[in-house]
Amino acid sequence: MKDQLFLLKNTMNQVIRGKESIIRKVFAAVFAGGHILLEDVPGVGKTTLAVAVSKVLGLDYKRVQFTPDVLPADITGFSMYNAKTDSFEYRPGAAMTNLLLADEINRTSSKTQSALLEVMEEGKVTVDGETHCVPSPFVVIATENPVGSSGTQLLPESQLDRFMISVSMGYPDHQSLVELLRDRQGENPLENAKTVVTREEVLELQKQVQEIYVADQVLDYVADLAEATRKHVLITLGLSPRGTLALVRMAKAAAYMKERDYVIPKDVQEVFKDVAAHRMILDSKARYQEKSAREILSEILADVAEPKVEG
């Protein structure tokens, strides 16, 4: 599995230059069985990253460009009457895939966004009273432009809580930008991205991540961090139980990516802000003090005592 992880990272680094940390976090979220929210300005490679992930992991993928006229049925599917059989037949929507790329998710209506809730949490859709399970594995990679961009709106808290992590791509550094420009003189590297693992191997990777050991001291540490977000004076809505479970799963995946079969506090610290930041609702005082969610979470990490775990 060590060789496969190396090949995955190496292949992705050839497509997305200078974003090794982001690529590692995205793979960790996929192996943890979570969904990913990519937030940044247009043109920094969010969509390219999502498509490349589906290719190297050997997953079927569908892409939905979210606009105000996209309907919930486009996501969940719909029932159509068949005159020959005198019955209604289910026609699958975009969610019936392994990897759903929800492009610019914050440009569509709240009703369409809510259509994703059930499928993201439970891996199934309900149409006309009938439940249909999506294929395994199932991952949503959603991209959004910063709120305030033309035609965007805030995602509801219930939607944000379904995403395991939220990361920002950022602009490439100078050397990475030069390499990107050089690469694009010929063929697009995305076209040449090869499948490194199969769908069945991804399921096996997810199973191995679930089996990573977490000591009680680390679980206490996670609980302390979650409670600290709820008690902080600048945070109105802290980390939910769902978010706390996501933190443990991401810490397991982070340990697995480092070829360890147990979690240490540093694994939790590494993923804490990516898991928690988008779930926070800040008090008006935080905006007055010009403090971001990530800055406040950094303070919490500094204040909460780190347990001593031998390993």
N, C-alpha and C positions, 0 to 999 in steps of 0.2 A: 504493500500500500504506500510505502515511502516513495517508491519510484513514481507511482501514479500521481501523488500530491505534487512532486517536483515537476512532472510533465504538465499538469494542470496549470500551475503557476507560470511555468516557462512559456507555454502556448499563449496564455492570456497576456503576459507581459510583452509579447510580440505584437499584439493587437492594440492594447491600451498602454501607452508609454508613460512611465514615471508614476504609476498608481499602484505599486505593489501592496501597500497597506490596505487600500480600498478593495482590491481584488481578493486579498486574504480574508477580509471581513465578509465579503459577499459569499465566498465559498463556505465560510464557517456558518453563515446563516442558512444556506441551502442544506448543509449537512445536519444542522440542528432542526431541520424541518420547518423553518420559518419563512416569512415573507419580508421583502426588502423595499424600502422607500428611498429613492435617489432624488435629492432635492438640490437643484443648482440652476444657474442661468442657462439659457439655450446654447448649444454648440460645444459643450465640454466633454461629450462622449457618453452621456447617460444611456442613450438607446443602443449605441454600439456595444457598450459593456453588457447590456442585457442579452442582446442577440449572440454575442460571443460566448456567454455563459451557457446558453442553450446548445450551442454547437459543440463545445468541448465536452459537455456532460451527456451528449447523445440524447437530448430530450426533444420531444415534439413541442413546438411552441406556436402560439398564435399571438398576433399583435392587434390591439385595439387602440386606434387614435381617438382619444376621448375629446368630444366636442359637445356643445349644448344639445345637439339633436340625437346623440346616441341614446338608445332606449335600454331599459333593464333586460328586455327579451334578447337583445344582442349579446348579453353576457350569459344569461341563464339558459337560453333556448326557449322554444315555444311549442305548443301543440297545434298541429295542422290536420284538418279533416281530409281523410282519404276516401273518396267516393267508391273506389273499388272494394274496399274492405268494410265500408260503412262504419269507420271508427276513426278516432283521433290518434295521430302518431306524433311522437316526440322528435323534434328537430333540434339537435344539440346547438348550444351557443358557443361563444369563444372560450368559456370556462372549461370546456371538455378537452383539456390538453394537459401536458406536464408542466409547461412554463407559460404563464400568461403575462405578456408585456402590456401593462396598462400605461400607455404613453400620455403624458400631460393629464393625469387623473384629476387634477384640480380645475380643469376647464369644463367639466361636465356637470349635470344637475345632481342635486343631493339624492334624488330618487334612484338614479343610475348607480351612484356611488354605493348606496345602501344595498344594491343587488349583489355586491361583492361580499357583504358581511358574512352570510351563511357559508358560502363556499370557502372563504379564507379561514374561518374558524373550524368548520366541521368537515370540509372536503366533499360537500354535496350541495346540490341545488334542488329546490322544490318548485315544480311547475304544475299548476292545476291540481294541486293536492298529491302529486306523485313525486317521490324522491329519487334523484339520480346521482350516483356517486361519480366523482371525477377520477381520472386515472391517477395512479401513484407512481412516482412522487408528484406532488402538486405544489408549485411555487408561483407566487405573484411577485413580479418585479415591477414596481410602479415608479414612474418618473413624474416630477412636478417642478414647475417653475416657481420662483419665489412669489409669495403672496404680494400683490401690488402690481405684478405684471398684468398687461392687458388681458381681460377675460378670465382671470383666475379668482378662486374663492377658497376660503379655509375649508380643509377637510374636517368633518365632525370628529369629536373625541373618540367615539366608538369605532370609527374607521381607523384612526391613527393607532389605537391600541392593538389592532390586529397585526400591525407590522412589527416584526421582531426587532429590526434595527432601522435607523434612518442615518444615511451618510451623505456627505456632500463631496462631489468629485473635485471641485476646485480647478483652477487653471494649471496647466503643466508648467514645470520649471523651464528655464531657458534651454538646457541640454535636451530635455525630453521633447520640447517643441521642435527643436532642430531635427531630432530623430524622426518625429512624426511627419515633418515636411519632407524629409528624405524618403521615408517609406511610401508616401502617397504619390511619388513621382511615377511609379509604375502601377502595379495592381494593388487594390485595396487588400491589406493583410487579413481583413475579416473574411474575404472570399476564400482564403487558403487555410483558415482555421480548421484543424482536423479534430475529430472525435477522439477523446483520450480514454473515457470510461463509458460504459453502457448504462442504460437505465437501470438494469438489475444491479449493477455495481454501485450506483448511487444509493439505491435502497439498502444495500449492505453497509455502505458507509454510514448512512443515517442510523442503522441499527447499532453499529460499533460506537458511535457517538453517544447514544442513549446509555450504553453500558459503562461509560466513564464513571469512575468512583468520585463521590463528593463527600468529604468528611463532615461530621456534625458541626465542627468549628467553622467551616466555610459556610455552611447553611445558616448558622447564627450570624455570621458576618453579612451575608446577603440580606437577611431579615433586618439587621441593624441599619443597613444602607437604605432599604425600602422605607422603614419607619422614619428615618431621618428626613427623607423627602417629604413625608406627610406632615412633619412637625416644623419644617423650616418656615420662618416668618414671611419669606418672599415667594413661597409656592402655595398656590390655592388648591391645586389638585396634584397629589404626589403619585408614586408608583403603585399601580393596582396589583392585586394578586396575579392577574394574567401577566402583567409586566414583570413581576418578580419571578414567576416560573420561566419566562423568556430569558431573564438574566442568567438563571442557572443553566438552561439549555445552551445559551451562547458561550458561557464559561466552559462548559464541557467541550464544545466544538473548538474553542480556542486552545484548550489543552491538547485535544486530538491533533490539531494542526501542528503542534509542537512535538508530536509523537510521544505524548505522555498519557498514561491511563488513569490519571487522577487529577483533580482540580486543586490549584493553589490560589491564595488570595490575589496574586498578581493577574491571574486569568480573569477574575471578576473585575478588577480595576481596569483592565485593558478594554473591556467591552461595556462597562457601566454607562458611560455617557452616550454611546451609540444606541443602547437599548432604552435608556430612560429619557433622553432629552426631548424627543418628539411627543412624549406622553405628558410632559409637564405643562400645567397652566399656571403662569406666573401672576403674582399680585401686581397691582398697579404701581406699587413702590419699586418693584424691580425695573419696570420700564422707566420710571422717574430716575432711578440710579443708573440706568443704561447697562443693566446686567443681563446677560443672556442665560438661557437654561444651562448651557454647558459650563459657563463660569460658576454658576451656583453649585452645580454637581461636582465641580472640581473642589470647591470649598468643603462639600460634604465628604468627599473622599479623604481630604486632609484631616477632617475632624473626627471621623469614625475610626476607632482603634482597629488596627489590622491584627488578626489572630496569628499566633505562631503555629504553623503547620509543618511538621517534619515530612520531608519527602526526598 
